[in-house]
Amino acid sequence: MAADRFGNPHAPNLPYARGKILAGTEDDFAKLEVALSWIRRRGPRSIHIFTGLEHSLPMAAEELDFADDEISPALYFERLKELALGHLGGSEELHDIALLNRLTGATMAPHLTLVSRGTS
């Protein structure tokens, strides 16, 4: 069983270690109850998510027309590609880009790792 950088062993069936503060599932639920009570009391605009797992997508009414899998790429993909290749140092003749969310990225990573070029 692996350990975290503090020497705490990873908990069974979890990708992280338990510690003294969050020692078990009961502590996880207590922490969640406190967080939910803060959100209810203070409102959603007073909360900041620092986990990188932000799930919201606040949009103005006039932006909703562009929130589509087909419309946004049709309007913005060429500019995105130009900026991405410029930032990463690629050339349009040799390179391409793909914009992925976490789920698509998690699906593509093993595919690109395990499937050989030319495999059908």
Contacts in CASP RR format, 6 or more apart in sequence:
PFRMAT RR
TARGET T0000
AUTHOR 0000-0000-0000
METHOD contacts of the structure
MODEL  1
MAADRFGNPHAPNLPYARGKILAGTEDDFAKLEVALSWIRRRGPRSIHIF
TGLEHSLPMAAEELDFADDEISPALYFERLKELALGHLGGSEELHDIALL
NRLTGATMAPHLTLVSRGTS
1 9 0 8 1.000
1 10 0 8 1.000
1 12 0 8 1.000
2 9 0 8 1.000
2 10 0 8 1.000
3 9 0 8 1.000
3 10 0 8 1.000
3 17 0 8 1.000
4 10 0 8 1.000
4 16 0 8 1.000
4 17 0 8 1.000
6 17 0 8 1.000
7 17 0 8 1.000
8 17 0 8 1.000
8 18 0 8 1.000
8 19 0 8 1.000
9 17 0 8 1.000
10 16 0 8 1.000
10 17 0 8 1.000
11 17 0 8 1.000
11 18 0 8 1.000
11 24 0 8 1.000
18 24 0 8 1.000
21 27 0 8 1.000
22 28 0 8 1.000
22 31 0 8 1.000
38 46 0 8 1.000
38 47 0 8 1.000
39 46 0 8 1.000
39 47 0 8 1.000
57 67 0 8 1.000
59 67 0 8 1.000
65 71 0 8 1.000
66 72 0 8 1.000
66 75 0 8 1.000
80 97 0 8 1.000
80 99 0 8 1.000
81 92 0 8 1.000
81 96 0 8 1.000
81 97 0 8 1.000
82 92 0 8 1.000
84 97 0 8 1.000
85 91 0 8 1.000
85 92 0 8 1.000
85 95 0 8 1.000
85 97 0 8 1.000
88 95 0 8 1.000
98 108 0 8 1.000
100 108 0 8 1.000
END
